[in-house]
Structures are given as C-alpha cells and as structure tokens.
Amino acid sequence: MSRQILVTSALPYANGSLHLGHIIEAVQTDVWVRFQKMQGHSCLYVCAEDTHGTPIMIRAQSEGILPEDLIARVAEEHKADYRDFLIGHDQFHSTHSPENRYFTDSMFERLQAAGHITRRSVRQAYDEKAGMFLPDRYVRGTCPTCKALDQYGDSCEACGATYTPAELIEPRSTITDTAPVWRESEHLFFALGHFEAMLREWVKSGSLQDAVRSKLDEWFDAGLQDWDISRDAPYFGFEIPGAPGKYFYVWFDAPIGYLGSFKAYCDRTGLDLNHYLRPDTATELHHFIGKDISYFHTLFWPAVLHGSGFRRPTAVHVHGFLTINGQKMSKSRGTFITARRYLDHLPAEALRYYFVAKLGAGVDDIDLSLEDFTARVNSDLVGKLVNIASRCAGFVARGGGRLAPALADATLYAEFTAAAPRLAALYEARDYSQAIRDIMALADKANQYVDANKPWALAKDPARAAEVIAVASQGINLFRVLMVYLAPVLPQMACKAAAFLGAPLARWSEIDQPLLGTPLADYEPLALRLDPKQVAALVETTGAAMATADSAPSKPLISIDDFAKLDLRTARIADASAVEGSDKLLKLTLELGETRRTVFSGIRKTYSPEALVGRHVVVVANLAPRKMRFGVSEGMVLCASDAADRLFLLGADEGVTSGLPVS
C-alpha cells in the first residue's frame, strides 16, 4: 500500500557556510527519502533557511547590509552546496517568508485563544550602548562556580555549571564590550506543562529512539517549564500580533518553517496541505535532526502542533555528532571542513557512501577518519562494486555488445534478489551501516563468481565465446541488482549505470526480472580511486583557509628564515574563468616573465573573472604544484581577509613588470 510521507531535516542557520555536520544529516535524510520513492511511496522532502534572530541582525549590521540581503546571499550558497551533494529537496524555502508568517501568526493566535500563552516580566541584561536587550550568549564573564574566565551567560564550558547572566562575575556585552545593566521587560511564554500528559502518551507511541525517550524521562522528572517565545526589539524576525515591539523568538518560528516550506510546495503544485496536517490524517510526518536540538523537536514542537490543532510528528529521528579524525570539528585544528571546501577537492558520492556506511539507527556520534574514508571508498566502490561492471563490460562488448539470452546461474541471481526485503527493512529503520555491510557481502560473492569462472581464460578459446558472454552477462546482472540497492546512496552513479545498462534503476522492483538479450552502451568509469594525499590535504590546508582576522594568533610565529623561503613574485593575470562545478574557485592563467602558470584561487565570490584580466598580483612562485579535482594548481595568489571574512587581493604597483621578485 502506498504511503504519503512528509520529511524534513533541520534548518541550516543563515549565518554561515554549511559544514560536514550539516551534510551528514542531509545525506541521512535524502537516502531515506530516495529509498521511499523507490518503493513507490509518495515521499516529499522539504527544508528551509533558518533566518531570524540576533546573530543574523548583528552580522548584517557588521557588513553594512540589510538582514534580507544577508540571508538571500547565504541561501544561494546553501542551496548550491546541497545540490552538489545530490540532496534532493522537493522544496527549499525560507523562514522569512509569507508562508511562514501565515503559520506563525495563526498558530500563535490559536495557542493564545486556548489559554496556552501567558505573560510575565523577566529581568534581562541590557546593553545601553547598543540600545538592546542581550540574549544569554551575548553576555560573557567569569563563571560564578569555578571562576573560569570568558564564559557564556548561560553555562560554563569549563565546569558545566548553568546560571543566568546576572550571576556572572564582571559580565560584559559581546557586542560593545561594555558592562550590561539589568532591566525588566514583559515577555510571552508558552505553557509547555499544559501538554505533559499528551507528550508522555506520544513518547510511548514508538515515535522516538530508546536513548531519546530516556532523555525525555529526565526532562519530565525535572518538570516542564514555561517557554519564553518572545524577544524585545531590535530583533530580526516576525513581530508578535497584539504585542508591539515584541518579536517571536527564532526557535518558535523555525520549526514552523517546516510547514511554511510545505505550504510553498503545496501552493506551487496544488497538493492538499490540510490533508497532511489534520490530526486524524493517515499521512506521515518524519523529522531528521541532531541530538543537540532534540529538546525543541520532542517537547516544544509536538506541543505547539497539538495545541494549534495540527497532527503530531509520526517520528523524530535523532543522530549523533560528527567528529573528524576522532576530534570535534575545530578551525584551529584544521578539522572544520565546510561543504564547499570538500566539494572543491573530492566527489560528493564518496562522502555520501562513507557517511551511510557509518550511520546506524541510534544516536551515536560518527567519526570521519580520513584514512578509513580513503580505504573504504577505494575498497568498496572501486575495488568491489565498480570492478564487477568494468571487468564484465569488455567481454560483452567484444562479443557483440549484447547480453546473453539466459542467466548462467539463475540460483545465484535469486540469492541476490532475495536480499531485497531484508535490505528494505534496514533502510526503513535507518540502519544504513548494516545494509551496506550486507550489500558489500553480495558484491564479494559477485566478484568471486567472476573469479571462479575466469572469462579472461575462456576468451582464449574462440569456441567458448558463448560461455564468455554468459559469465559476463551474469556478472552484469549481479552488478545491476547491487546498483538498485545502492541507488538511494549513489544517485548519480545509478544514473550513469542505468545509461550503461540501457535500463532504469528507479524502482526497487526493477530487479524482479534480469536483463537478457539487451544491448549495453559503452562502459564509462563509474568511480575513481581517491588519492590519499588529496584526502589528507583536506584537513592539512583547512586551518589556513578558515582562519580569520579575529582569531589571532591563528598560527605559530615564524622566523625571518622561514619567510625567506618564499619566492614572492609579481604576475599578470592573462586570463580568468569560473571553474565548472565549483562556486568558489577561479582558474587563473598567470604570466611570470616569459612563463605561464595555471593557479586555482578561491576568490570567485569576491571577484568576477572579467574584472581580473590584466591585473598584477603577488604570487608564491615556489609553492609545490598541487593536484586538485579540477586540475593542477602551480602556485598561490596572495589574499588577505578582514574580520568580516571579506577577501582582498594583494596587488602590485601600476607599471610593474611581471615575474619580478617582491622585496
């Protein structure tokens, strides 16, 4: 029976670039959605930019632009990153939208009419110089418990103590570095405790993982507190109806952004929105989130939905954090890897596969070990999966290019297809790591079949040409089954494989019948081995790429002897062009005296190619050539950045001759 499923993943905040922690969640969600679609279900995946709050407002002010301009720019960057990681959103929207405003206002008004909104005064830190109330995280000072310096206004990173900003010793505003004063302000609260009985019943319905249910029991035992859903002006967000100068707290309208995005999809396609949102609907609502925001999604969000007259989530699927080489992502350690930085160096599907091979159904943290990543991708995708097709395709091509009219081993094919129900159950349960282990075990059997039947040996005898085609055709059919199983994980490879096979790989049921007597297209490589040096460079150079002017000292001091090793020369930019497949890189052709060099530079967002031609720049001329995904870079054009991460090319005086050293 076909299911109707609405799926979301957490909204990325429009205050910075996506990193690999965002990508692991998007991949987990995307694989589940693609699997459901391959089962013939109607499964829609919506997401949006999370655009409101003080950080957005302050960053826009620091750049001298409107918040709307900031979130529009970041949204384009995020959408490009998701697209290039093959994330198939059916709708990617924004919380700063008419659709989200509609739901936010209407849900608040329903909650207020039902008596779930209260008002009372709160004592808050106020920055007199900035003229604004300060969120807890915009106040820093000395921890009142352990006396650790420079701690946030809500908790201490050194000892774990929690407190209010008023309890900090010598608190300071992070905006103006002045001491805040304390003022009373009336705020609006959502009475979460009104929904305790409903939430306890919902938690027992199988909607959550065991570890998450256990955590909720702790929160229930501690007592459900009223939730402050308002913030004082100035604040970038939606003003609360009937409360001038008060704005909805970003965490109130952000989850509502799921509904706003879905409304935009329904308005665009004519789908019945209410059919999905009614409490008595047979449709499903699934949220994929990280464990750090489970409190909002497993307590506040179901309560807000229920209190507004909408259906509760069918399930909230929580995953753990991502570490890199066993460490938290860190700019100073070089392990804070943005999505775009990865894409500028390595193929998306390699990381999709590795993440899926590590993701289970629980909330355990996932480690991206770069050494293991390289070995796993090269072994599984290249050495096992693609190896089957590449070994067999040539024999079929030399034998006329058409598959055999019958399977050489129908029993083995049946063994492969018999795995479909078990693998489907594992995908459904999000136990991807076990599914990958099972699929790779089948890949081993397929390679063992080819090894045992040795088509290369059979091909030496022209009289056995039919046997060669039969063995190769069997291998191709086993490869096809494996590609169907992996299509949710490797959608781009599946499309290329379908073109090679001359048959679709869009449904789980494609494998019910083998491919017999049909022609194959010319085989093109479906995956390439990862270069360990290129993978290692992803971390080695990230620290420099992510360093900003306000992170000093970002690197150890160097001596004059270290600096003297650099051969800095002036160069003329003879040609510049955008690099296809990268939103960051420009390909520069540099004239250094009588020679020319190609350099890839990550300045595309600041400089247009046509504006660079003819300019003189400073280049590190003795930097070892570096092989990148798009070619070999033979030097480095020098840039500087400011506290706002704006880039500035280091230029040379007018009239300087290219190729001369810089003194």
Secondary structure, DSSP 8 states (H G I E B T S, - for coil): ---EEEEEE---BTTS--BHHHHHHHHHHHHHHHHHHHTT-EEEEEEEEB--SHHHHHHHHHHTS-HHHHHHHHHHHHHHHHHHTT---SEEEESSSHHHHHHHHHHHHHHHHTT-EEEEEEEEEEETTTTEE--GGGEEEE-TTT--SSEESSB-TTT--B--GGGSEEEEETTT----EEEEEEEEEE-GGGGHHHHHHHHTTT-S-HHHHHHHHHHHHH----EE-EEESS-SS-B-TT-TTEEE-HHHHHHHHHHHHHHHHHHHH---HHHHHSTT-S-EEEEEEEGGGHHIIIIIHHHHHHHTT----SEEEEE--EEETTEE--TTTT---BHHHHHHHS-HHHHHHHHHHH--SS---EEE-HHHHHHHIIIIIIIIIIHHHHHHHHHHHHTTSB--SS-S-HHHHHHHHTTHHHHHHHHHTT-HHHHHHHHHHHHHHHHHHHHHH-HHHHTTSGGGHHHHHHHHHHHHHHHHHHHHHHTTT-HHHHHHHHHHHTS---SGGGGGS---S-B------------HHHHHHHHHTHHHHH--GGG-S-S----HHHHHT--EEEEEEEEEEE-TT-SS-EEEEEEETTEEEEEEES-TTT--HHHHTT-EEEEETT---EEETTEEE-SEE-EEE-TT--EEE-B--TT--TT-B--
